[in-house]
Amino acid sequence: MRKHPYRRRKNSAWNRTSIQKSIVSAVLGIISLFFFSSLLTAMGPGYSLSSSSINDASRNISNEMFVYMMGMENRHLLKALPEDHKPPSVTSAVFELATSINPEDPRSLLGRELPGFALFDGRIFAASEEISYADMPVESSPPMEVLMAEREASTERLEEMDEFKEALSGEEELEKVVHIIHSHNRESFFPELKDVDVSDPHQANHGTVNITLAGERLGLELAKRGIGAEVDTSDIGAKLNERGWQYGQSYSMSREVLQGAIDAHGEFEFYFDLHRDSARREKTTVELNGEKYAQILFVIGKGNPEYEKNLMVANDLFERLKQEYPGVGKSVYSPPVTSGRNGVYNQDLSPNSILIEFGGVDNSLEEVYRSVEAFAEVFSDYYFSGALSEDGERE
């Protein structure tokens, strides 16, 4: 039977329209791909997709949500869900991933809006008397231009460190069993700086007169007690600036430095990452036997799946410090693991890795050095007591 001419024209027109739509869709898809790629590039490495940003987002996905998502591909996985389980709300899930706010938990909103409220999602494992959540450190990220700004500081501390090193230069070379690093290496102290706005803790930063001096002093104090330490004084802030990275990526940068040290030396027994708090003097200082000490705070990252091993070491050191130097040890604290926070602090590299804060912005290096010496004394007793087994695990 011969087809009607109108039907042939109609089919031909439909085919042309379909082809045109396909071409337009392909062109728009390519344009969208290029636009999305250029957008990520323009945002820079500080904001582009990375394993850390994906990890932060994944923390907002509950276990049941994850199993349900996997069960969409493998129905057998759904059997692991509770019998009364209900399919999750897609709208709520997308909203929570996009905003980090859980509609069913008002604290997730209040913690972002009320200063200090998020601290209560952290945990104090041990503390000196009269220490509360209000005394815990608050992570604060100074803008890179503030971090890298040139400031004048007294050279007295640098000369003092050179003299201290010279006095110990003839000592026997020790095997390096401790690694000391400073992920926020430019953290400094107002009493050591000149002509700065002391009302703004972000101004307490300096390229050379900073927390790395505490690290060097700790290395020397440990050496005096027969413990070898490798002290890394890398300028992490400068490395971030060179790559165009954000301050929040400091631990990613220090992790590269740590991995390089491990590759060159082999595994160390202990890893200390030294910092100073941004809190003011009344919350970071204690008087003992007529002398002022910068308080010591141990930070444990619960984002590390095996953080409990690191916690055991920190708790032991804190208890020893509490007995020998009452009040100098402030607490053992785990900050809340939320989007935008590191939560691991590279402590997944070793069960004997701890972040230690010595004092705050208003402490002098003299006060910090007293605390460093106290910690070195306590740690050497701990180390030589055989508190660890040969494989680095607790006895």
N, C-alpha and C positions, 0 to 999 in steps of 0.2 A: 504494500500500500504506500503510495507516495505521500511524504510528509507535506504538511501545509507550509507555504512560504513564510507565513507570519510566525509559525512555531520555530522554524529554522532561524529566523532573525532574532527571536526572543532568546533562544538557547545561545546564540552567538554573542548577544549583548551581555548575557549573564556570565559567560565565560570571560569576556573582556573585563567586566566589573570585578570578578573574583581575582583575576590576575593582578589588576590594579591595586586591589586591597592588599594582596599578598606583598606586592612591591612596596607599597606605602608602609605596611607593618614592619617589613624588614629594614627599611630605611630608618624608621622611627626607633626600632630596636637598637640599631647601630649607633644612632645619635645619642640615645639614652645611655648606652654602655660607655661611650666616650665622655659624656657629661659626668657620669658617676665617677669614672676613673680620674678625670681632671679635678673634680671636687675633692676627692680624697688626697690628691697630690697637693692641691692648693692649701688644704688644711694643715699640711706639714706632718712630720712624724709624731709630734706630740699629741695629735688628735686622730690619726689614721687608725684603721683596725689593726689590732695586735693581739697576741695571745693573752696579754694581761687585761686588755679591755673586754675581750670575749669572756675571760674568766670572771671578771667583775660582774658582767651581765648574767652569767650562768648562776651566780649565787642567788639571784632572785627567783630561780626556778625551783619549786619544791620537789621532793623526791617523787611524790605521787604524780605531779605534772610531768616529770621526766619519763616515768614508766608509762604513763598514758600516751605520750608522744611516740615513744618507741613501739608501743603496742599498736599504733596505727599501721605499722609496717609488719609487725609480727604479733598476731592476735594472742598467741600463747603467753606473752608477757603480761597480758591483762589479768591473768589468773593470779598474779602476785598481789594485786590490789585488794583492799578490804572489800567484803561483800556489800557493805553499805556505801561504797565509793560512788560518787557522782561525777560525771564528766566535768572537767574544769571549764570555767567561763573564759572563752577566747578573749572577750573584751577586757576582762579584768587582768588576764595574763599579759596582753599586749600593753595595757596601761602601766602595769607594774614594771615591765621590762624597760619601757620608755622613760619612766619617771623615778624609778626606785622607790615608789610609794605603794605600800600594800593597803588597798581599800579596807581590809579587815583589821588593820593594825594602825590606830591613830598615831602611835609613837613614831612610825616611819615618816610622817609628815612633821610632827612636832620636833623630831630630832634634827630636821633640816632647818627649821625656822627659829627654834629657841636655842640661843648660845649655851653650850655645855650640856644640853639635854641628852645628846647622843652618848655621852660618857657612861650613862647608866646601862647601856647595852654592853659595856665592857665588863671585865671581872677583875677584882682585886683578890689575888691568891694568898698574899701575905702582906702585912703592913705593920709599921710602928704604931704606937699608941696615938690616938686622936687623928689618925689619917683617914680621910673619907674620899668619896668620888670627886668632890670639889677640888681635891688636891692633885688629882691625876692630870697628866700632860694632855694638851690639846694639839693635835697635828696642825701646823700652820705652814702654808707654802708661800714664801715671798716671791713676788714677781722676779723674773730673771734680771731685769734691769736694776732692781734693788739689790739682788744677790751679788751681782758683778760690779756694783758701784765701787769706785775708789774711795777709801777712807784712810784717815791717818791714825796710826796706832803707836803706842810706845814700843821702842825697840829693846827695852830693858829685858823683856821676857825671852826674846830671841837670843840675846847675849847670855842670859842666865842658863838657857838650855845648852848652848855651846860649851859653857864652863862645866856643866854637869856631865856632858858627854866626854869632855877632855879628862875629867877626873876618873872616869871608868874605862878609858881607852886601853889600859894595860891589862884588863881582865881577860880571863881565858874565854875563848870562843865556845859558845854553847849550842847544842842542837836546838833548832827552832821547833818548838812544840806548840806555840801559841801564835795565832795570826790576829793582828789588830788592824782594823780599817775604820774609815770615817765616811759613811755614805752622805752625810751632810757636812762635809769637811769645812765649810766656811762659817759654821756656827761659832760666834765669838762671844765676848763678854764686855759689857759696857765699861767696867772700871779700867779695861785695857785700851779703850778707844778714845779718840779726841774729837771734840766738836761734832757730836752726833745727837740726834733727837732721841733721848732716852725714854720718851713716852711711847715710842713705837718699837716693839720687840724685833720687827723685821730689820731694823737698822743695825742690830747686833750681828753683823757679818763682816768678815775680813779675809783677805787672801792668804795671809801668813800667820797672823796672831789669832789663832782660833783653836778649835777642839783637837786639832792634830798635835798640838803641843802636849795636851793631856795624854794622848796616845803614845807619844815619844817618851814622856815621863814614865808612863806605866811600863813600857818595854824596858827601860833602864832599871826601874824598881824591881821588876821580876828578875832581871839579870843579876842584880845584887843578891837575890835569894836563890840563885842557881837554876832559874827557868829561862830558857831561850825564847825570844819572841821576835817575829818579823813584823815590823811596823810599816804599814803602807800609808804614805802621805800624799797619795794621788789627789790632784785637784779635780774632784768629781764635778764640782760646779762648772769649771772651765770646760770639761769634756762635754757636759750637757749643752753648754752654750755653743760649742763648736758644731755639734750635730743638729742644733735647732730643737733639742728635746726640752720637755717641760720638767719643772722641779719634781713633780710627782713620779718621774721616771728615774730618780736617783738610785733606787735599789736595783733597777735593771742595769744601770751603768756600773755600779759597784759589784754586781754579780759577774760582769765580764772581767773586772779586775781580779776578783776572787778566783775565778776559774783559771785565769792566767797564772796566778800564784800557785794554785794546786797543780797545774800542769808542769810548772817549772820545778817545784819542790817535792810534790807528793802531798798526801793528806796531812793536815795538821791535827793535833789532838783537840785544840780549843780554838774557837773563833769569837772574837769580841768586836762588835761594831759600836764605837763610842759616839755619843751625842751629848748635847746639853738641852735642857728644857727651855721653853719660851716663857714659863711662869716667872713671876716676880720674886724678889728676895725673901719675903716672909714665908713663901711656900717652898723654898729650895735651900734653906739655910738652917743649921742647928749648931748650938754651942755645946762643946764637950770639954771638960777640964780647963775652962777659960779660953778656949780657942774656937774659932769659927770654922765649920766644915760645910762644904757643898754636899747636899744630900745625894745619895746614890739610889737610882731607881732602875729596876730590871724590867725590861719589856719582852714579853713572849707573844709571838704571832700565832693566833689560833687558826689562821688560814693555812698553816702547815699541818698536813694530815697527821703527823707524828709529833705534834707540839708537846705532848705530855713528857717525852723524854727530855726535851730542852727545859721544860718546867721543873723537873726533878733537880737538875743541876742548879737552876736559878734559886729554887727554894732552899737548897742546902747552903749555897753561898750566902743567901740573905740571913738565914738563921745564925750562921757563924758570925756574920757581920753584926747582927743584932746583939749577940752576946759580948763580942769584943769591943764594939764601938756603938753603944746604945744611941739610937736616934739618927745615926749617920745613914743607915740603910732606911730608905723611905718605904718602898713596897716592891712587890712583884706583881706586875699589872699586865693584863691583856686588853688592848684597845678593841672596840667593837669592829667586827669585820663587815664593812659596808662598801658600797660602790665608791670608788675614789680613794680608798685606803689600800695600802699594800697588803697588810694582813699576814705576810709570810716573813718579810725582812731577811730573806735568804737563809733562814734557819732550817730549811729543808735540806741544806747541804750537809749538815752534821747535827747529831743529837746533842753536841756540846757547843752549840752556837747560841750566843746571847747578845741582845742589844742592851747597852748600859748607858744611862744618862747620868752625867756628872753635873749637878747644880743647874742653875738657870742663867738668864741674861744678866742679872745683877751681881752674880758672884765674881770674885776676883780669881785669877789663876792661882794665886797663893792658897786660897780656900779650896780650889779644885785639886791642887797638888796634895794637900793634906788628905783628902778623900781618896785620891789615887794611891797614895802610900798605904792607907788603911786597907784598901781593897787588895793591893799587892800582898800585904801581910796575911790577910785572910785566905786569899786564893792559894798562896804557897803552902799554907797549912793544909788546905783542902787537897791540893795536888799531891803532896808527899804523904798524905794519910792513906793513899791507895783507895780513894773513894770510887775509882773507876776500874773496871776489869780491863784486860788486855785488848779486847775488841772495842773498847770505848763505851760499853754499856754499863749501867749501874750494877753494882754487886747486889 
